[in-house]
Amino acid sequence: MSYFIMQIMPYITLVVFTFGVLFRLGRWAGSRIVHNITLAPFPQRNSQVLGIFAAEAIFFRSLFSSDRTLWVGAWLMHIALFSVIGGHIVGIYTLGEEFIYLGLSSDLSKEMSALLGVTFGILMLAALVYLLIRRFTITKVKAVTGPSDYLMLILLLAIVTIGDIMRVFEHQFGIDYAPVKDFVAHLIMLKPLPLDHLALTTPFFVLHIFFVQILLMLFPFSKLMHVFGMFANRWIINRVYKEPAPGLPNVDIAAARQAGIGVPSGEGGV
């Protein structure tokens, strides 16, 4: 089982994730927008659109306005999530010595890296538990919660819990950065490390990797695609206002815009 999880499953995961995401994005891109649904106040410049995107992506402005109890858990979870992902990438690449560029010693940098990992890991765990409890206890939320919603939350909880255990009890269940970096590098070079590489046979690490791969394969076919969908949605409803919308059937777009209307222009339309 470890052989499959560590040496074969990563490539299956990459293929399913990549083609799944591209398929979903392709379907979105191919959908024709037959009328303009830009929301007021209408942005007049691309800089204003960028500001709306930033407010939504960083602060979840719309969610804050509509449901602040959900915003608390969702915002905290996403901030912790992207901090953890960034910490994994930077920490593995630099072997935990990323803070030497700020003047810290190698040992102090590794301690700081571990401290931040534990902090954001615990914050993410708390946020996920909050979101799960919310789905069970609020009637109107429970009514619209499907099995896939519970599955995604449980998978995330499993991944984060195992990761936190590996961090908090590092000597018993953890793994050093160096073997993980070797593991990733050899996967990229299509030369997976053999299983006799003892550091990679740590049960918690194997289980952590397994659940991450399951999550990534389900990602394109779940609500987790909102990571990309949010930008697509915002582009539709917050882009610079133009009338009529490109793609409106039976409309001579150039003539309609010149006349300031969005009505069919007859046989010359497209």
N, C-alpha and C positions, 0 to 999 in steps of 0.2 A: 504493500500500500504506500509506504514512504517513497518507493521508487517512482510510482505513478504520480504522486502529488508533487514531488520535487523535480522530476526530470521530464515528464510528459505533459502533465496537466497545465503547466505554465504556457506552453505553445497553443494548446487547445483554447485556453482562456484568452490569449492574445487574439486569436483568429475570431472567436465568437464576439468578443468585445468590440474589436475594430470594425468588422463587417456589420455587426448589429447596430452600432452607432451610426455608421455611414448610411445604412439602409433607412434608419429613422430620419436622419437629417435630409436624405434625398427625398423622402416622401413629403417632408415639410416644405422643402424648397420647390417641389413640383406642384404644390397646392396653389391654385390661382386665387388671388384676392379680387373679388368682383365688385367691391365697393370700398370706399375709403372709411376706415374706422379709427382714424387718429382722434385721440381724446383731447378735449379742451383742458387747460389752455394750450393752443397749438404751438409747438416749437417752430420758430422761424429760422433757426440756424442749427447746423450740425453740432456746434459747441453746446447748445442747450440740450440737444438729444443726448450727448455724452454725459452731461450733468445728471440727467434723469436716470440714465443707465447706472452711473456710479452710485447714486442715492439708493437705487433698488438693490444693486449687487452687494454693497457694503453695509447699508443700514436697514435694508428690507422696509423701505418707507411705506409702501402700500400695506404690508402686513401689520406694521405698527399702527396704522390708522384704522384698520378694520378689526384686529383681534390682538390686543396687547398681551393676553395670557399665552397665546400661541407664540407671539413674537419673542417673549422672554426665552422660552426653551429653544425655539428654532434658531434664533440669532446666536445664542450661546453655543449651541451644538455646531453650527456651521463655522463659527470663528475657531472653535477648538479643533474641528475636523481639518480645516485647511492649515492650521498651525501644526497639527500632528503630521499631515502629509508633507508639508514643507520641511518639518523637522526630520522626517525619515529620509527625504532626498538629500538634504544638506548634511545631516549627521552621518549617513552611510558614506557619502562621497568624501567627506573630510575626516572620517573616522572619529567623529565627535570633537574635532579640534577647530571648529568653525570660529570660535571666539578668540583664537590667537590673533586674528586679524584686527581685534579690538584691543590688543595689548595684554590679554590674559595668558597665563602659562598653559602648557599643554594639559596638565593635570586639572587645573581649575576650569579650563574650557570643557573638559569631559564631565566634570561635576555639574557645571552650569547646563550643559546639554541634557544630562540625566534629570536634573531638577525641572527643567522646562517640559521635558517629555512626560514626567510624572504629573506635573501640574495640569497641563492641557488634557492629558489622558483622563484624569479624575474629573475635570470639568465636563468633558465630553460624556463620560459615563453618567454623571449626574443629570445632564441635559437629556440624554436618551431615556433614562428612567422616568424623568418628569414627563416627557412626551408620551411614553407608553402608558403611564398612569392616567394621563389626560384622556387618552383614547378609551380607557376602560371606565372612567368615572363621569365623563360629561356625555349626557344622553345624546345630544344632537351630533356630537363628534363620533360616538360609537355607532350611530345609525349609518354613517357614510364610510365607515372603516371596513375594508375588505380583508380577506386572508393575506393578500400580497402586502398590505400595509404592515400587518403584524410580522410577516416573514422578514421584511426588510429591517424592521426595528430589532427583531431578535437576532438576525445575522450581525447587525452593527453592534449590538450589545455583546455578542459572543466575541467578536473581533477585539473590541475595546477592552473587555474584561480580561481576556487572555493577555493582551498587550500590557495592561496595567499590572497584572500579576508578574509578568516577566520583568517589568521595570522596578516594582516595589521590592520583589524578592529576587533581585538580580543574581545573587550568588547561587541560589537554588535552581532557578528556572530561566534565567536570562541567557543572552548570547552576545558576544562581542561584535563590534561593528565590522572588524576585518573579515571574518568568514562570511558574513552576509554580503559584503562588497564583492568578495570572490564569487559567491553564489550568483549574484546578479550579473557580474561581468561575464562569467562563463555561459550563462543563459543567453546573453546578447550575442556571444560569439558562436552560439549553437553547439557548445561543448559543455553540457551540464556536468557539474562536479559529481564524482562517484559517491555512493552512499557511505563509503568508509571514511569520508570526511566527517569525523566524529562530531564536530561542533554543530553540524546541520541535522543531526538525528535527535536533537532535543525535542521531546514530545510536544511541549508547548509551542515551540517555533513551527514545527510541522503542522500542528493544528491551526495556528494563527494563519499560516500561508494557505492552508486548505480553505478556511472560511472566507478569506479575502478573495480567492479565485472564484468561489461559488458566487459571491456578491458581484464580482465584475462580470461574470457570464450572464447574470440576471439583470444587470444594470440597463442594457439597451431596451429591455422589454418591460421595464417597470417605471414607476413614477420618479425614480432617481434621474431620469432623463431631463427633469426640470432644470438641471444644471445648465443644459444647452437651451432647453425650451424657454427659459426665462428671457434670454436675449432675443430669441426669435419673436416671442410674444411682445416684448417691449419695442422691437423694431416695427412691428405692425401698428401698435397703438400709440407710439410716441415719436415716430419719425417726423421729419419736416412735412407740414401739411401741404398736400397737392391734390387738386381736384380736376379731373376724375382720377381714380386710382389706376395705375398701369394694369392692364389685363381685363378691364371692363369690356364685356362683349358688345359688338355693334356700336362702338363709339369711335369717332375720329378724334383721337386724343389731342392732337396738336390743335385742331380747329376748336374743340371744346374748351381747351385751356385759354386760347386766344379770346374766345367769346366770354369766358368766365362762367361757363355752365358745364354740366355733366350729363347731357342728354344725348340720345342717339342722333346722328346727323344724316341718316338716310343710307343710300346704297354705297356711298363713298366711305362708310365706316369700316373699321376692322374688328 
